Amino acid sequence: MPRERTPWLIGWEAAKANAAPALVLQVIMLALLLAYYFHPPSAAVLNTLANYKQQHGLAFVLITSVIVGAVLPELFVIMFFQHGRPCIENGCNFIFNAPFWAFDGFLVNLMYRLLAMWLGDRVSLSIVTAKIVIDQFGYNPFFAAPYGIWGYAWKNNGYSWSKLRPLLTWKYYRAHALPVMVATWAMWVPLMAIIYCLPLALQFPLFALALAFWVLMMTYMTNRFAERHRSLITTPVEIPVQIAD
């Protein structure tokens, strides 16, 4: 008897499918963490990045979020899947993704600052664990997941509120958000442990760096899937990869 494909099982299958690129990214981020604490030249470079973020504040957060979520994926698709030829759809995607990701980045940075205020900016097992729990099991399921799932559903339904309204249900959330969250936890819980072991000023820049790698990997895998199954696909394949924090 085949197992029922519950949202949890689908999410676990997605996590296993993404295990290799996730592991590569986790190793890269761990190497950056170790370099920060044990390799002074690397620490100097990362501290320069932290100072730049501090100097430019919200502008850095918004611009970085737009580059990661809106610019890089479209440039990647144009270069590697559209043979360097942009089309109207790329512009439409950018118009949606730019403010969508800018707001997401603003909230993530705000959450990091609030967690540092509430729990402290020190590195200890209890503080890092508490931040991960609030981040991945509070912010993620109660805001980041619905924001991403329903945001992209609204976009893919032609920005129609009437078509979105029937999807604003627990059934739709369970079927679509839970699989994404399971896959998200498998990759991002270890990454957030690394990020929360860094000073506050470096947390958002390193999060954005990790997210940039992940967005490009997911963009590649999604478009490769679409190429192989183009005859079976009637709607654009799009993964709300912003559900990462």
Sequence and secondary structure as in RCSB ss.txt:
>XXXX:A:sequence
MPRERTPWLIGWEAAKANAAPALVLQVIMLALLLAYYFHPPSAAVLNTLANYKQQHGLAFVLITSVIVGAVLPEL
FVIMFFQHGRPCIENGCNFIFNAPFWAFDGFLVNLMYRLLAMWLGDRVSLSIVTAKIVIDQFGYNPFFAAPYGIW
GYAWKNNGYSWSKLRPLLTWKYYRAHALPVMVATWAMWVPLMAIIYCLPLALQFPLFALALAFWVLMMTYMTNRF
AERHRSLITTPVEIPVQIAD
>XXXX:A:secstr
      HHHHHHHHHHHTHHHHHHHHHHHHHHHHHHHH HHHHHHHHHHHHHHHHHHHHHHHHHHHIIIIIHHHH
HHHHHHSTT   HHHHHHHHHHHHHHHHHHHHHHHHHHHHHHHH SS  HHHHHHHHHHIIIIIIIIIIHHHHHH
HHHHHHTTT HHHHGGG SHHHHHHHHHHHHHHHHHHHHHHHHHHTTS HHHHHHHHHHHHHHHHHHHHHHHHHH
HHHTGGG  S     TTTT 
